[in-house]
């Protein structure tokens, strides 16, 4: 990331990845010099009435 003006990373992980692993990856990304770290998420499906 050295020499880049825009140091943004978007991280996406699914539910099969442990929370601890995601946190370690986030720490490594920040240590690499990333200024902005975003999380990509998906909305939770709405339940239909009566469920």
Biopython code that builds the backbone (N, CA, C, O; Angstrom):
import numpy as np
from Bio.PDB.StructureBuilder import StructureBuilder

atoms = [
    (1, "UNK", "N", (0.825, -1.188, 0.000)),
    (1, "UNK", "CA", (0.000, 0.000, 0.000)),
    (1, "UNK", "C", (0.874, 1.258, 0.000)),
    (1, "UNK", "O", (0.383, 2.381, -0.118)),
    (2, "UNK", "N", (2.144, 1.041, 0.132)),
    (2, "UNK", "CA", (3.063, 2.178, 0.178)),
    (2, "UNK", "C", (3.019, 2.950, -1.133)),
    (2, "UNK", "O", (3.005, 2.350, -2.208)),
    (3, "UNK", "N", (2.998, 4.252, -1.050)),
    (3, "UNK", "CA", (3.005, 5.095, -2.220)),
    (3, "UNK", "C", (1.634, 5.349, -2.819)),
    (3, "UNK", "O", (1.519, 6.055, -3.820)),
    (4, "UNK", "N", (0.613, 4.794, -2.234)),
    (4, "UNK", "CA", (-0.749, 5.001, -2.740)),
    (4, "UNK", "C", (-1.419, 6.108, -1.956)),
    (4, "UNK", "O", (-1.235, 6.222, -0.744)),
    (5, "UNK", "N", (-2.197, 6.925, -2.649)),
    (5, "UNK", "CA", (-2.932, 8.001, -1.987)),
    (5, "UNK", "C", (-4.166, 7.477, -1.270)),
    (5, "UNK", "O", (-4.495, 7.929, -0.173)),
    (6, "UNK", "N", (-4.841, 6.532, -1.887)),
    (6, "UNK", "CA", (-6.084, 6.007, -1.356)),
    (6, "UNK", "C", (-5.807, 4.652, -0.706)),
    (6, "UNK", "O", (-5.623, 3.653, -1.402)),
    (7, "UNK", "N", (-5.778, 4.620, 0.606)),
    (7, "UNK", "CA", (-5.478, 3.380, 1.321)),
    (7, "UNK", "C", (-6.741, 2.848, 1.987)),
    (7, "UNK", "O", (-6.871, 2.871, 3.211)),
    (8, "UNK", "N", (-7.663, 2.371, 1.169)),
    (8, "UNK", "CA", (-8.928, 1.819, 1.644)),
    (8, "UNK", "C", (-8.998, 0.341, 1.322)),
    (8, "UNK", "O", (-8.584, -0.091, 0.247)),
    (9, "UNK", "N", (-9.522, -0.431, 2.256)),
    (9, "UNK", "CA", (-9.746, -1.852, 2.044)),
    (9, "UNK", "C", (-11.136, -2.181, 2.563)),
    (9, "UNK", "O", (-11.548, -1.695, 3.616)),
    (10, "UNK", "N", (-11.856, -3.012, 1.813)),
    (10, "UNK", "CA", (-13.166, -3.495, 2.238)),
    (10, "UNK", "C", (-13.045, -4.988, 2.495)),
    (10, "UNK", "O", (-12.646, -5.750, 1.615)),
    (11, "UNK", "N", (-13.390, -5.393, 3.696)),
    (11, "UNK", "CA", (-13.247, -6.779, 4.124)),
    (11, "UNK", "C", (-14.617, -7.450, 4.160)),
    (11, "UNK", "O", (-15.589, -6.892, 4.670)),
    (12, "UNK", "N", (-14.669, -8.653, 3.608)),
    (12, "UNK", "CA", (-15.906, -9.425, 3.634)),
    (12, "UNK", "C", (-15.568, -10.838, 4.104)),
    (12, "UNK", "O", (-14.640, -11.463, 3.591)),
    (13, "UNK", "N", (-16.315, -11.331, 5.069)),
    (13, "UNK", "CA", (-16.130, -12.690, 5.570)),
    (13, "UNK", "C", (-17.501, -13.308, 5.791)),
    (13, "UNK", "O", (-18.460, -12.609, 6.119)),
    (14, "UNK", "N", (-17.589, -14.615, 5.611)),
    (14, "UNK", "CA", (-18.888, -15.252, 5.848)),
    (14, "UNK", "C", (-18.934, -15.836, 7.256)),
    (14, "UNK", "O", (-17.958, -15.770, 8.002)),
    (15, "UNK", "N", (-20.061, -16.397, 7.599)),
    (15, "UNK", "CA", (-20.273, -16.875, 8.971)),
    (15, "UNK", "C", (-19.424, -18.087, 9.321)),
    (15, "UNK", "O", (-19.342, -18.462, 10.491)),
    (16, "UNK", "N", (-18.792, -18.706, 8.333)),
    (16, "UNK", "CA", (-17.946, -19.871, 8.587)),
    (16, "UNK", "C", (-16.579, -19.478, 9.160)),
    (16, "UNK", "O", (-15.867, -20.331, 9.691)),
    (17, "UNK", "N", (-16.207, -18.200, 9.060)),
    (17, "UNK", "CA", (-14.914, -17.717, 9.551)),
    (17, "UNK", "C", (-15.079, -17.263, 10.998)),
    (17, "UNK", "O", (-16.031, -16.556, 11.328)),
    (18, "UNK", "N", (-14.151, -17.670, 11.857)),
    (18, "UNK", "CA", (-14.265, -17.294, 13.267)),
    (18, "UNK", "C", (-14.017, -15.795, 13.445)),
    (18, "UNK", "O", (-13.262, -15.176, 12.696)),
    (19, "UNK", "N", (-14.671, -15.240, 14.450)),
    (19, "UNK", "CA", (-14.533, -13.819, 14.770)),
    (19, "UNK", "C", (-13.066, -13.478, 15.063)),
    (19, "UNK", "O", (-12.565, -12.442, 14.627)),
    (20, "UNK", "N", (-12.390, -14.353, 15.801)),
    (20, "UNK", "CA", (-10.984, -14.109, 16.141)),
    (20, "UNK", "C", (-10.101, -13.996, 14.910)),
    (20, "UNK", "O", (-9.196, -13.163, 14.867)),
    (21, "UNK", "N", (-10.358, -14.830, 13.911)),
    (21, "UNK", "CA", (-9.575, -14.783, 12.674)),
    (21, "UNK", "C", (-9.808, -13.461, 11.946)),
    (21, "UNK", "O", (-8.866, -12.841, 11.453)),
    (22, "UNK", "N", (-11.070, -13.035, 11.884)),
    (22, "UNK", "CA", (-11.397, -11.769, 11.217)),
    (22, "UNK", "C", (-10.689, -10.605, 11.921)),
    (22, "UNK", "O", (-10.163, -9.711, 11.259)),
    (23, "UNK", "N", (-10.673, -10.614, 13.239)),
    (23, "UNK", "CA", (-10.004, -9.551, 13.994)),
    (23, "UNK", "C", (-8.502, -9.551, 13.716)),
    (23, "UNK", "O", (-7.901, -8.485, 13.580)),
    (24, "UNK", "N", (-7.893, -10.730, 13.632)),
    (24, "UNK", "CA", (-6.456, -10.797, 13.324)),
    (24, "UNK", "C", (-6.171, -10.246, 11.933)),
    (24, "UNK", "O", (-5.196, -9.520, 11.738)),
    (25, "UNK", "N", (-7.019, -10.588, 10.964)),
    (25, "UNK", "CA", (-6.843, -10.074, 9.596)),
    (25, "UNK", "C", (-6.987, -8.549, 9.595)),
    (25, "UNK", "O", (-6.212, -7.851, 8.940)),
    (26, "UNK", "N", (-7.970, -8.038, 10.322)),
    (26, "UNK", "CA", (-8.154, -6.586, 10.408)),
    (26, "UNK", "C", (-6.914, -5.912, 10.988)),
    (26, "UNK", "O", (-6.495, -4.864, 10.497)),
    (27, "UNK", "N", (-6.328, -6.497, 12.018)),
    (27, "UNK", "CA", (-5.119, -5.940, 12.633)),
    (27, "UNK", "C", (-3.954, -5.930, 11.635)),
    (27, "UNK", "O", (-3.189, -4.968, 11.579)),
    (28, "UNK", "N", (-3.828, -6.995, 10.856)),
    (28, "UNK", "CA", (-2.749, -7.053, 9.862)),
    (28, "UNK", "C", (-2.950, -6.026, 8.760)),
    (28, "UNK", "O", (-1.986, -5.422, 8.288)),
    (29, "UNK", "N", (-4.197, -5.824, 8.349)),
    (29, "UNK", "CA", (-4.493, -4.823, 7.321)),
    (29, "UNK", "C", (-4.111, -3.439, 7.821)),
    (29, "UNK", "O", (-3.481, -2.668, 7.097)),
    (30, "UNK", "N", (-4.485, -3.119, 9.048)),
    (30, "UNK", "CA", (-4.151, -1.807, 9.618)),
    (30, "UNK", "C", (-2.631, -1.656, 9.766)),
    (30, "UNK", "O", (-2.088, -0.581, 9.511)),
    (31, "UNK", "N", (-1.948, -2.722, 10.173)),
    (31, "UNK", "CA", (-0.494, -2.676, 10.320)),
    (31, "UNK", "C", (0.205, -2.475, 8.980)),
    (31, "UNK", "O", (1.333, -1.984, 8.938)),
    (32, "UNK", "N", (-0.453, -2.851, 7.883)),
    (32, "UNK", "CA", (0.117, -2.691, 6.542)),
    (32, "UNK", "C", (-0.004, -1.256, 6.040)),
    (32, "UNK", "O", (0.456, -0.939, 4.943)),
    (33, "UNK", "N", (-0.628, -0.379, 6.848)),
    (33, "UNK", "CA", (-0.704, 1.025, 6.468)),
    (33, "UNK", "C", (-2.028, 1.461, 5.870)),
    (33, "UNK", "O", (-2.126, 2.549, 5.301)),
    (34, "UNK", "N", (-3.041, 0.629, 5.993)),
    (34, "UNK", "CA", (-4.359, 0.992, 5.462)),
    (34, "UNK", "C", (-4.987, 2.046, 6.372)),
    (34, "UNK", "O", (-5.053, 1.874, 7.589)),
    (35, "UNK", "N", (-5.452, 3.148, 5.759)),
    (35, "UNK", "CA", (-6.059, 4.237, 6.528)),
    (35, "UNK", "C", (-7.522, 3.968, 6.845)),
    (35, "UNK", "O", (-8.000, 4.295, 7.932)),
    (36, "UNK", "N", (-8.233, 3.371, 5.890)),
    (36, "UNK", "CA", (-9.674, 3.122, 6.062)),
    (36, "UNK", "C", (-9.957, 1.648, 5.813)),
    (36, "UNK", "O", (-9.590, 1.095, 4.777)),
    (37, "UNK", "N", (-10.615, 1.026, 6.780)),
    (37, "UNK", "CA", (-10.976, -0.379, 6.674)),
    (37, "UNK", "C", (-12.483, -0.488, 6.840)),
    (37, "UNK", "O", (-13.025, -0.156, 7.894)),
    (38, "UNK", "N", (-13.151, -0.951, 5.804)),
    (38, "UNK", "CA", (-14.604, -1.098, 5.841)),
    (38, "UNK", "C", (-14.997, -2.553, 5.834)),
    (38, "UNK", "O", (-14.245, -3.414, 5.377)),
    (39, "UNK", "N", (-16.190, -2.821, 6.347)),
    (39, "UNK", "CA", (-16.745, -4.172, 6.356)),
    (39, "UNK", "C", (-17.888, -4.230, 5.352)),
    (39, "UNK", "O", (-18.771, -3.372, 5.360)),
    (40, "UNK", "N", (-17.873, -5.230, 4.497)),
    (40, "UNK", "CA", (-18.949, -5.450, 3.541)),
    (40, "UNK", "C", (-19.939, -6.390, 4.220)),
    (40, "UNK", "O", (-19.564, -7.466, 4.685)),
    (41, "UNK", "N", (-21.204, -5.981, 4.274)),
    (41, "UNK", "CA", (-22.221, -6.795, 4.931)),
    (41, "UNK", "C", (-23.400, -7.027, 3.999)),
    (41, "UNK", "O", (-23.569, -6.332, 2.998)),
    (42, "UNK", "N", (-24.200, -8.004, 4.343)),
    (42, "UNK", "CA", (-25.433, -8.277, 3.632)),
    (42, "UNK", "C", (-26.581, -8.105, 4.610)),
    (42, "UNK", "O", (-26.454, -8.477, 5.777)),
    (43, "UNK", "N", (-27.697, -7.550, 4.160)),
    (43, "UNK", "CA", (-28.828, -7.379, 5.062)),
    (43, "UNK", "C", (-29.390, -8.731, 5.504)),
    (43, "UNK", "O", (-29.347, -9.709, 4.758)),
    (44, "UNK", "N", (-29.916, -8.769, 6.726)),
    (44, "UNK", "CA", (-30.568, -9.968, 7.233)),
    (44, "UNK", "C", (-31.948, -10.059, 6.593)),
    (44, "UNK", "O", (-32.707, -9.090, 6.624)),
    (45, "UNK", "N", (-32.283, -11.215, 6.012)),
    (45, "UNK", "CA", (-33.605, -11.339, 5.369)),
    (45, "UNK", "C", (-34.729, -11.108, 6.387)),
    (45, "UNK", "O", (-34.659, -11.565, 7.528)),
    (46, "UNK", "N", (-35.747, -10.398, 5.951)),
    (46, "UNK", "CA", (-36.883, -10.148, 6.823)),
    (46, "UNK", "C", (-37.746, -11.398, 6.919)),
    (46, "UNK", "O", (-37.913, -12.135, 5.948)),
    (47, "UNK", "N", (-38.292, -11.620, 8.118)),
    (47, "UNK", "CA", (-39.205, -12.751, 8.300)),
    (47, "UNK", "C", (-40.575, -12.360, 7.778)),
    (47, "UNK", "O", (-41.022, -11.224, 7.933)),
    (48, "UNK", "N", (-41.227, -13.325, 7.158)),
    (48, "UNK", "CA", (-42.588, -13.093, 6.686)),
    (48, "UNK", "C", (-43.534, -13.168, 7.879)),
    (48, "UNK", "O", (-43.226, -13.823, 8.874)),
    (49, "UNK", "N", (-44.684, -12.502, 7.786)),
    (49, "UNK", "CA", (-45.673, -12.541, 8.856)),
    (49, "UNK", "C", (-46.063, -13.989, 9.150)),
    (49, "UNK", "O", (-46.245, -14.799, 8.242)),
    (50, "UNK", "N", (-46.183, -14.288, 10.434)),
    (50, "UNK", "CA", (-46.579, -15.622, 10.845)),
    (50, "UNK", "C", (-45.425, -16.582, 11.044)),
    (50, "UNK", "O", (-45.650, -17.742, 11.389)),
    (51, "UNK", "N", (-44.210, -16.140, 10.839)),
    (51, "UNK", "CA", (-43.045, -17.017, 11.046)),
    (51, "UNK", "C", (-42.378, -16.739, 12.359)),
    (51, "UNK", "O", (-41.384, -17.384, 12.695)),
]
sb = StructureBuilder()
sb.init_structure("model")
sb.init_model(0)
sb.init_chain("A")
sb.init_seg("    ")
for serial, (resi, resn, name, xyz) in enumerate(atoms, 1):
    if name == "N":
        sb.init_residue(resn, " ", resi, " ")
    sb.init_atom(name, np.array(xyz, "f"), 0.0, 1.0, " ", f" {name:<3s}", serial, name[0])
structure = sb.get_structure()
